């Protein structure tokens, strides 16, 4: 028979160096658990959450286009290699890139009909995913959480692009 040995119980204050560290690690652990749920949704369509986010942003300006820098500023999380992300989407026929006629250094990106089809095809799944992730919280608690996360993030936002992300706009 196997016996299990448990470590002595420690209080939360003894486990973390500070309330700030505890809050950060709670946030990180929460993100990790919620991310597992959405990864399954996007993997079913052969894309990542980051790629889906880029497609949604591009769909929001359709039939227009965005420069890669503006697209990057509107993503939920930073894309360390925007070129590679767009290479993969372009290889799948989901986006189109072109050099700006006014400034050849600027690359403009637009979503293709195939990209629109992916986003539209995921709408119900993404909604169910959100319900599964946070549907157990009341509207009041969700609003409080949203406000607290915005306040925690605010001093660390790039001031030049912070307003590009809709989640930073106060409702």
FIVEX-958358 format. One record per residue: x, y, z of N, C-alpha, C in turn. Coordinates in nm, 2 decimals, m for minus. Atoms other than C-alpha are relative to their C-alpha. Layout:
! FIVEX-958358
SITE    neast   nnorth      nup   caeast   canorth     caup    ceast   cnorth      cup
SITE        X        Y        Z        X         Y        Z        X        Y        Z
...
***
This chain:
! FIVEX-958358
SITE    neast   nnorth      nup   caeast   canorth     caup    ceast   cnorth      cup
SITE     0.08    m0.12     0.00     0.00      0.00     0.00     0.09     0.12     0.00
SITE    m0.08    m0.12     0.02     0.13      0.34    m0.10    m0.05     0.10     0.10
SITE     0.04    m0.11    m0.09     0.13      0.61     0.16     0.04     0.13    m0.06
SITE    m0.03    m0.13     0.06     0.12      0.97     0.06     0.05     0.09     0.12
SITE    m0.06    m0.10    m0.09     0.34      1.22     0.24    m0.03     0.14    m0.04
SITE     0.04    m0.14     0.04     0.21      1.57     0.24     0.10     0.10     0.07
SITE    m0.08    m0.10    m0.06     0.42      1.87     0.30    m0.08     0.08     0.11
SITE     0.07    m0.07    m0.11     0.34      2.07     0.61    m0.08     0.12    m0.07
SITE     0.08    m0.11     0.05     0.06      2.33     0.54     0.07     0.13     0.04
SITE    m0.06    m0.13    m0.03     0.19      2.68     0.51    m0.11     0.10    m0.04
SITE     0.10    m0.10     0.02    m0.02      2.99     0.52     0.04     0.07    m0.13
SITE    m0.02    m0.07     0.12    m0.06      3.20     0.20     0.11     0.10     0.02
SITE    m0.10    m0.11    m0.02     0.15      3.48     0.35     0.14    m0.06     0.01
SITE    m0.13     0.06     0.00     0.44      3.24     0.41     0.04    m0.06    m0.13
SITE    m0.03     0.06     0.13     0.41      3.09     0.06     0.05     0.10    m0.10
SITE    m0.04    m0.10     0.09     0.45      3.42    m0.12     0.08     0.11     0.07
SITE    m0.09    m0.11    m0.05     0.71      3.70    m0.08    m0.08     0.12     0.04
SITE     0.08    m0.12    m0.02     0.44      3.97    m0.09    m0.14    m0.02    m0.06
SITE     0.13     0.01     0.06     0.08      4.03    m0.18     0.01     0.03    m0.15
SITE    m0.02    m0.03     0.14     0.20      4.17    m0.51     0.04    m0.13    m0.08
SITE    m0.05     0.13     0.06     0.38      3.84    m0.59    m0.12    m0.10     0.00
SITE     0.11     0.09    m0.01     0.07      3.64    m0.48    m0.10     0.04    m0.11
SITE     0.10    m0.04     0.10    m0.16      3.85    m0.70     0.05    m0.03    m0.14
SITE    m0.06     0.03     0.13     0.08      3.81    m1.00    m0.01    m0.15    m0.03
SITE     0.00     0.14     0.03     0.11      3.44    m0.96    m0.14    m0.06    m0.01
SITE     0.14     0.04     0.01    m0.26      3.40    m0.91    m0.05     0.03    m0.14
SITE     0.04    m0.04     0.14    m0.31      3.59    m1.24     0.06    m0.09    m0.10
SITE    m0.07     0.09     0.10    m0.05      3.38    m1.42    m0.07    m0.14     0.00
SITE     0.06     0.13    m0.01    m0.20      3.05    m1.29    m0.14     0.00    m0.06
SITE     0.13    m0.01     0.06    m0.55      3.17    m1.39     0.01     0.00    m0.15
SITE    m0.02    m0.01     0.15    m0.43      3.26    m1.74     0.03    m0.14    m0.05
SITE    m0.04     0.13     0.04    m0.27      2.92    m1.77    m0.12    m0.10    m0.01
SITE     0.11     0.09     0.00    m0.59      2.73    m1.68    m0.10     0.04    m0.11
SITE     0.09    m0.05     0.10    m0.81      2.95    m1.90     0.05    m0.02    m0.15
SITE    m0.06     0.02     0.13    m0.57      2.93    m2.19    m0.01    m0.14    m0.06
SITE     0.02     0.14     0.04    m0.60      2.55    m2.20    m0.13    m0.02    m0.07
SITE     0.14     0.01     0.05    m0.97      2.59    m2.27     0.00     0.06    m0.14
SITE     0.01    m0.06     0.13    m0.93      2.83    m2.56     0.10    m0.06    m0.11
SITE    m0.09     0.06     0.10    m0.63      2.65    m2.72    m0.07    m0.12    m0.07
SITE     0.07     0.11     0.06    m0.85      2.35    m2.79    m0.10     0.05    m0.11
SITE     0.09    m0.06     0.10    m1.10      2.57    m2.98     0.08     0.04    m0.12
SITE    m0.07    m0.05     0.11    m0.84      2.73    m3.20     0.08    m0.11    m0.07
SITE    m0.07     0.11     0.06    m0.64      2.41    m3.26    m0.09    m0.08    m0.09
SITE     0.10     0.07     0.09    m0.96      2.26    m3.41     0.00     0.06    m0.14
SITE     0.00    m0.07     0.14    m0.92      2.51    m3.70     0.14     0.02    m0.05
SITE    m0.14    m0.01     0.05    m0.54      2.48    m3.73     0.06     0.14     0.02
SITE    m0.07    m0.13    m0.02    m0.46      2.83    m3.59     0.02     0.01     0.15
SITE    m0.02    m0.03    m0.14    m0.34      2.97    m3.26    m0.09     0.11     0.05
SITE     0.08    m0.11    m0.05    m0.52      3.21    m3.03     0.06     0.13    m0.05
SITE    m0.06    m0.12     0.05    m0.27      3.48    m3.14    m0.04     0.03    m0.14
SITE     0.04    m0.01     0.15    m0.35      3.41    m3.51    m0.15     0.04     0.00
SITE     0.15    m0.03     0.00    m0.73      3.42    m3.43    m0.02     0.15     0.04
SITE     0.01    m0.14    m0.05    m0.68      3.75    m3.25     0.03     0.10    m0.12
SITE    m0.04    m0.09     0.12    m0.50      3.90    m3.56    m0.11     0.00    m0.10
SITE     0.11     0.01     0.10    m0.78      3.77    m3.79    m0.12     0.08     0.05
SITE     0.11    m0.07    m0.05    m1.05      3.92    m3.57     0.02     0.15    m0.01
SITE    m0.03    m0.14     0.01    m0.88      4.26    m3.56    m0.01     0.04    m0.15
SITE     0.01    m0.03     0.14    m0.84      4.25    m3.94    m0.14     0.00    m0.05
SITE     0.14     0.01     0.04    m1.20      4.15    m3.98    m0.08     0.13     0.04
SITE     0.07    m0.12    m0.06    m1.31      4.45    m3.77     0.02     0.12    m0.09
SITE    m0.02    m0.12     0.08    m1.16      4.69    m4.03    m0.03    m0.03    m0.15
SITE     0.03     0.05     0.14    m1.27      4.49    m4.34    m0.10     0.09    m0.06
SITE    m0.09     0.05     0.11    m1.27      4.57    m4.63     0.13     0.08     0.00
SITE    m0.13    m0.07    m0.01    m0.98      4.80    m4.51     0.11    m0.09     0.04
SITE    m0.12     0.07    m0.04    m0.64      4.70    m4.40     0.07     0.08     0.11
SITE    m0.08    m0.06    m0.11    m0.39      4.78    m4.12     0.14    m0.01    m0.03
SITE    m0.15     0.02     0.00    m0.02      4.84    m4.11     0.03    m0.10     0.10
SITE    m0.04     0.10    m0.09     0.16      4.57    m3.93     0.02     0.06     0.14
SITE    m0.02    m0.06    m0.13     0.25      4.81    m3.65    m0.13     0.03     0.07
SITE     0.13    m0.02    m0.05    m0.11      4.91    m3.60    m0.07    m0.13     0.04
SITE     0.05     0.13    m0.03    m0.22      4.55    m3.61     0.06    m0.05     0.13
SITE    m0.07     0.05    m0.12     0.05      4.46    m3.35    m0.05     0.07     0.13
SITE     0.05    m0.08    m0.11    m0.08      4.74    m3.12    m0.14    m0.04     0.05
SITE     0.13     0.04    m0.04    m0.43      4.61    m3.13    m0.02    m0.15     0.05
SITE     0.01     0.14    m0.05    m0.35      4.25    m3.04    m0.01    m0.01     0.15
SITE     0.01     0.02    m0.14    m0.43      4.12    m2.70     0.14    m0.01     0.07
SITE    m0.14     0.02    m0.05    m0.07      4.01    m2.64     0.10     0.03    m0.11
SITE    m0.10    m0.04     0.10     0.24      4.12    m2.81     0.04    m0.12    m0.08
SITE    m0.05     0.11     0.09     0.35      3.92    m3.11     0.15     0.03    m0.02
SITE    m0.14    m0.03     0.01     0.73      3.91    m3.08     0.05    m0.01    m0.14
SITE    m0.04     0.01     0.14     0.76      3.81    m3.44    m0.12     0.01    m0.09
SITE     0.12    m0.03     0.09     0.48      3.97    m3.64     0.02    m0.06    m0.14
SITE    m0.02     0.05     0.13     0.64      3.87    m3.96    m0.03    m0.15    m0.01
SITE     0.03     0.14     0.00     0.63      3.50    m3.87    m0.15    m0.03     0.01
SITE     0.15     0.02    m0.02     0.27      3.52    m3.75    m0.07     0.03    m0.13
SITE     0.07    m0.03     0.13     0.17      3.69    m4.08     0.04    m0.10    m0.11
SITE    m0.04     0.10     0.09     0.38      3.44    m4.28    m0.09    m0.12     0.00
SITE     0.08     0.12    m0.01     0.18      3.15    m4.14    m0.14     0.03    m0.04
SITE     0.13    m0.03     0.04    m0.15      3.32    m4.19    m0.01     0.02    m0.15
SITE     0.00    m0.02     0.15    m0.06      3.42    m4.55     0.01    m0.14    m0.07
SITE    m0.02     0.13     0.06     0.06      3.06    m4.62    m0.13    m0.08     0.00
SITE     0.13     0.07    m0.01    m0.29      2.94    m4.51    m0.10     0.07    m0.09
SITE     0.09    m0.08     0.08    m0.45      3.20    m4.74    m0.10     0.08     0.08
SITE     0.09    m0.07    m0.09    m0.61      3.38    m4.45     0.02     0.15     0.00
SITE    m0.02    m0.14     0.01    m0.45      3.72    m4.49     0.08     0.03    m0.13
SITE    m0.08    m0.05     0.11    m0.29      3.93    m4.77     0.08     0.12     0.04
SITE    m0.09    m0.12    m0.03     0.00      4.17    m4.74     0.04     0.07    m0.13
SITE    m0.05    m0.08     0.11     0.11      4.45    m4.96     0.08     0.12     0.06
SITE    m0.08    m0.12    m0.04     0.37      4.73    m4.94    m0.08     0.12    m0.03
SITE     0.07    m0.13     0.02     0.23      5.08    m4.91     0.07     0.07    m0.11
SITE    m0.05    m0.08     0.11     0.27      5.29    m5.22     0.07     0.12     0.05
SITE    m0.05    m0.12    m0.05     0.34      5.59    m5.01     0.14    m0.02     0.07
SITE    m0.12     0.03    m0.08     0.61      5.43    m4.79     0.03    m0.15    m0.01
SITE    m0.03     0.14     0.02     0.77      5.10    m4.90     0.04    m0.07     0.12
SITE    m0.04     0.07    m0.12     0.88      5.03    m4.55    m0.13    m0.05     0.08
SITE     0.13     0.04    m0.07     0.51      5.00    m4.44    m0.06    m0.12    m0.07
SITE     0.08     0.11     0.05     0.34      4.67    m4.49    m0.14     0.00     0.05
SITE     0.15    m0.01    m0.04    m0.04      4.67    m4.49    m0.05    m0.14    m0.02
SITE     0.06     0.13     0.00    m0.24      4.36    m4.41    m0.15     0.01     0.00
SITE     0.15     0.01     0.00    m0.60      4.26    m4.49    m0.04    m0.15     0.01
SITE     0.05     0.14    m0.01    m0.81      3.95    m4.42    m0.06    m0.04    m0.13
SITE     0.06     0.05     0.12    m0.91      3.73    m4.71    m0.14    m0.06     0.03
SITE     0.13     0.07    m0.03    m1.25      3.56    m4.75     0.02    m0.13     0.08
SITE    m0.02     0.12    m0.08    m1.10      3.24    m4.62     0.03     0.03     0.15
SITE    m0.02    m0.04    m0.14    m0.99      3.43    m4.31    m0.13     0.04     0.07
SITE     0.13    m0.03    m0.06    m1.33      3.57    m4.26    m0.08    m0.12     0.03
SITE     0.07     0.13    m0.03    m1.47      3.22    m4.29     0.04    m0.07     0.13
SITE    m0.06     0.06    m0.13    m1.24      3.10    m4.01    m0.06     0.07     0.12
SITE     0.06    m0.08    m0.12    m1.35      3.38    m3.78    m0.15    m0.02     0.02
SITE     0.14     0.03    m0.01    m1.71      3.34    m3.86    m0.04    m0.14     0.05
SITE     0.02     0.13    m0.04    m1.69      2.97    m3.82     0.03    m0.03     0.15
SITE    m0.04     0.02    m0.14    m1.54      3.01    m3.47    m0.09     0.08     0.09
SITE     0.08    m0.09    m0.09    m1.79      3.26    m3.34    m0.07    m0.07     0.11
SITE     0.08     0.07    m0.10    m2.02      3.02    m3.16     0.10    m0.08     0.10
SITE    m0.10     0.07    m0.09    m1.72      2.81    m3.03     0.07     0.10     0.10
SITE    m0.07    m0.09    m0.08    m1.55      3.12    m2.90    m0.09     0.05     0.11
SITE     0.10    m0.04    m0.10    m1.87      3.23    m2.72    m0.01    m0.10     0.10
SITE     0.01     0.11    m0.10    m1.91      2.89    m2.56     0.13    m0.01     0.09
SITE    m0.13     0.01    m0.07    m1.54      2.90    m2.46     0.00     0.11     0.11
SITE     0.01    m0.11    m0.10    m1.59      3.24    m2.28    m0.09    m0.04     0.11
SITE     0.09     0.04    m0.11    m1.89      3.10    m2.10     0.06    m0.11     0.09
SITE    m0.06     0.11    m0.08    m1.69      2.79    m1.99     0.11     0.06     0.09
SITE    m0.11    m0.06    m0.08    m1.40      3.01    m1.88    m0.05     0.09     0.12
SITE     0.04    m0.10    m0.10    m1.58      3.29    m1.69    m0.15     0.01     0.02
SITE     0.14    m0.01    m0.01    m1.95      3.22    m1.72    m0.06    m0.02     0.14
SITE     0.04     0.02    m0.14    m1.97      3.13    m1.35     0.00     0.13     0.08
SITE    m0.01    m0.13    m0.07    m1.90      3.49    m1.25    m0.12     0.09    m0.04
SITE     0.11    m0.10     0.03    m2.18      3.75    m1.22     0.05     0.11    m0.08
SITE    m0.03    m0.12     0.08    m2.19      4.05    m1.44     0.08     0.11     0.08
SITE    m0.07    m0.10    m0.09    m2.09      4.27    m1.14     0.14    m0.04     0.03
SITE    m0.14     0.05    m0.03    m1.79      4.05    m1.06     0.09     0.01    m0.12
SITE    m0.08    m0.02     0.12    m1.68      4.05    m1.42     0.04     0.14    m0.02
SITE    m0.03    m0.15     0.02    m1.70      4.43    m1.44     0.11     0.04     0.10
SITE    m0.10    m0.03    m0.10    m1.50      4.45    m1.12     0.14    m0.06    m0.04
SITE    m0.12     0.07     0.05    m1.24      4.20    m1.26     0.06     0.08    m0.11
SITE    m0.05    m0.07     0.12    m1.21      4.39    m1.59     0.06     0.14     0.05
SITE    m0.06    m0.12    m0.05    m1.16      4.72    m1.40     0.13    m0.01     0.07
SITE    m0.12     0.03    m0.07    m0.90      4.58    m1.17     0.12    m0.04    m0.09
SITE    m0.10     0.04     0.10    m0.71      4.42    m1.46     0.05     0.12    m0.08
SITE    m0.04    m0.12     0.07    m0.71      4.75    m1.65     0.09     0.09     0.09
SITE    m0.08    m0.08    m0.09    m0.58      4.94    m1.35     0.14    m0.06     0.03
SITE    m0.13     0.07    m0.02    m0.31      4.68    m1.29     0.09     0.02    m0.12
SITE    m0.07     0.00     0.12    m0.20      4.70    m1.65     0.04     0.15    m0.04
SITE    m0.01    m0.14     0.05    m0.23      5.08    m1.71     0.14     0.06     0.01
SITE    m0.13    m0.07     0.00     0.11      5.20    m1.58     0.11    m0.07    m0.09
SITE    m0.10     0.07     0.08     0.28      4.94    m1.80    m0.03     0.00    m0.15
SITE     0.03     0.00     0.15     0.11      5.01    m2.13     0.09     0.10    m0.07
SITE    m0.07    m0.09     0.08     0.29      5.17    m2.41    m0.10     0.12    m0.03
SITE     0.09    m0.12     0.01     0.13      5.52    m2.40    m0.03     0.03    m0.14
SITE     0.02    m0.04     0.14     0.17      5.57    m2.77    m0.10    m0.09    m0.08
SITE     0.09     0.09     0.07    m0.04      5.27    m2.86    m0.11    m0.06     0.09
SITE     0.09     0.05    m0.10    m0.25      5.20    m2.55    m0.15     0.02    m0.04
SITE     0.14    m0.02     0.04    m0.57      5.35    m2.70    m0.04    m0.08    m0.12
SITE     0.03     0.09     0.11    m0.54      5.12    m3.00    m0.07    m0.13     0.04
SITE     0.06     0.12    m0.05    m0.65      4.83    m2.79    m0.14     0.03     0.06
SITE     0.13    m0.04    m0.05    m1.03      4.84    m2.73    m0.02    m0.03     0.15
SITE     0.01     0.03    m0.15    m0.99      4.68    m2.38     0.05     0.11     0.09
SITE    m0.06    m0.11    m0.08    m0.81      4.99    m2.27    m0.10     0.12     0.01
SITE     0.10    m0.11     0.00    m1.11      5.22    m2.35    m0.10    m0.02     0.11
SITE     0.09     0.01    m0.11    m1.32      5.29    m2.05    m0.14     0.00    m0.05
SITE     0.14     0.01     0.04    m1.68      5.19    m2.09    m0.09     0.08     0.09
***
